[in-house]
Amino acid sequence: MNIKICGLRTKSAVDEAVKNGATHLGFILSKSRRQITPEELSVLTADVPKSVKKVGVFVNEPIEFVKNAVATAGLDLVQLHGDEDMSYIRQLSVPVIKAVSDFAKTIQYENVILLLDSSSGGSGQSFDWQSVSSNDFKLPFFVAGGLNPDNVVNAVQYFQDFSNFYGVDVSSGVETDGVKDLMKIRAFIQSASLARYDYLLTAFQTISQKLNAHGIIPYLMGSIATQLVTGFSTNPDDIDIQLRLSDFVQFERLSVLMEELGYHLIDLHEHKFEKGNIHVGFANVETLESYANVDFTALSKSELGEFYLPNLQQNIKIYEAAIHDSWRNGKHKDKLILEKLKALENGN
């Protein structure tokens, strides 16, 4: 799930957001008490991993100002909070997040990410989440407006079943006396991540029970398995399941079982299924030996059900292999998880 921390102005706040797994960093480049310059943004984010997206926030600025800021600061996305229309948006070379408070007006936008916010963005004022239905719009959307570490779980839980739910966004909700609070940044990211983890773990358990009923015992891998074993936050994106070769090769049977649960195949080559905003990937567990020097027969069965998962040391080996996997392209998240695993191994 995408987690955006907005209104950043200091290196310490940027570092805290990145260290804890924020996927997007927002910087105000229009007039505001949180405003910084494109040049300052460039310095603040000089060592931010490429996988963490830099977002510049603007309100009714001349298009050339926005274009120059994109070039100067190396922005990955632009977030617009004014009256900008599609003719304005089409002139930009990077993806656009468009803030909206009147949901009826979203029909005019296309190929953008919406930001559902109160009419006073960045003020901490909330809007009625439950006034939004899954039929209101089809574009992907961030949820903002009054979010904080205490209520973000409720927001994530409400929107989880929306197939176009993109993530959560916070600014004043992680501030104390108008200044970014590092503890609140950490707490917000962890709370949002936990809500997503609980949702995906429940979905996995339903899949596992379905497979069990047909004589298949799955192996839970990836960030969900890591969080289940260690207890620390991993902000899982999807469900990674591995199977014995004898089960994996019977892919047609597996596809039927997944379809009975409401999933549909979206990538035959990668063996990926989708239902709403849940993505499930399958692989052959017997390749663990060659991939990470992990004997799959040594994995332990979980106390939560009929499935296997790697322990701390096995997870370390798997993530050490992952950070050198060219296919994963050095994902920042893999490195964060590996650092946490090694710290836990060392008793920290």
QUIBELJO-V339230 format. One record per backbone hydrogen bond with DSSP energy under -0.5 kcal/mol. NH is the residue of the N-H (numbers start at 1). CO is the residue of the C=O. Records with the same first field share a line. If there is no record, write none. Layout:
BEGIN
NH = CO, CO
END
This chain:
BEGIN
2 = 166
4 = 168
5 = 3, 24
6 = 4, 170
8 = 26
14 = 10
15 = 11
16 = 12
17 = 13
18 = 14
19 = 15
20 = 16
21 = 18
22 = 17
23 = 3
24 = 3
25 = 53
26 = 5
27 = 55
29 = 27, 57
30 = 57
35 = 32
36 = 28
41 = 37
42 = 38
43 = 39
44 = 40
45 = 41
46 = 43
48 = 45
52 = 49
53 = 23, 51
55 = 25, 53
56 = 77
57 = 27
58 = 79
65 = 62
66 = 62
67 = 63
68 = 64
69 = 65
70 = 66
71 = 67
72 = 68
73 = 69
74 = 70
75 = 70
76 = 54
77 = 54
78 = 95
79 = 56
80 = 97
81 = 58
88 = 85
89 = 85
90 = 86
91 = 88
92 = 89
95 = 76
97 = 78
98 = 96, 113
99 = 80, 97
100 = 115
103 = 101
105 = 102
106 = 103
107 = 104
108 = 105
109 = 106
113 = 96
114 = 112, 140
115 = 98
116 = 142
117 = 100, 115
123 = 120
127 = 145
129 = 127
131 = 128
132 = 129
136 = 133
141 = 164
142 = 114
143 = 167
144 = 116
149 = 173
151 = 148
152 = 148
155 = 151
156 = 152
157 = 153
158 = 154
159 = 155
160 = 156
162 = 159
163 = 161
165 = 162
166 = 141
167 = 141
168 = 2
169 = 143
170 = 4
174 = 171
175 = 172
176 = 179
179 = 176
181 = 174
182 = 180
185 = 181
186 = 182
187 = 183
188 = 184
189 = 185
190 = 186
191 = 187
192 = 188
193 = 189
194 = 190
195 = 191
196 = 192
197 = 193
198 = 194
199 = 195
200 = 196
201 = 197
202 = 198
203 = 199
204 = 200
205 = 201
206 = 202
207 = 203
208 = 204
209 = 205
210 = 206
211 = 207
212 = 208
213 = 209
214 = 211
215 = 212
216 = 211
218 = 216, 306
219 = 242
220 = 218, 308
221 = 240
225 = 221
226 = 222
227 = 223
228 = 224
229 = 225
230 = 226
231 = 227
239 = 279
240 = 221, 238
241 = 239, 281
242 = 219
243 = 283
247 = 244
248 = 244
249 = 245
250 = 247
251 = 249
254 = 250
255 = 251
256 = 252
257 = 253
258 = 254
259 = 255
260 = 256
261 = 257, 258
262 = 259
263 = 258
264 = 274
266 = 272
267 = 272
271 = 267
272 = 267
273 = 280
274 = 264
275 = 278
278 = 275
279 = 277
280 = 273
281 = 239
282 = 271
283 = 241
285 = 243, 283
286 = 243
287 = 284
288 = 285
291 = 287
292 = 288
293 = 288, 289
294 = 288
296 = 294
298 = 295
299 = 296
300 = 309
302 = 307
305 = 302
307 = 305
308 = 218
309 = 300
310 = 220
315 = 311
316 = 312
317 = 313
318 = 314
319 = 315
320 = 316
321 = 317
322 = 318
323 = 319
324 = 321
325 = 322
326 = 324
328 = 325
329 = 325
330 = 325
335 = 331
336 = 332
337 = 333
338 = 334
339 = 335
340 = 336
341 = 337
342 = 338
343 = 339
344 = 340
345 = 341
346 = 342
347 = 344
348 = 343
END
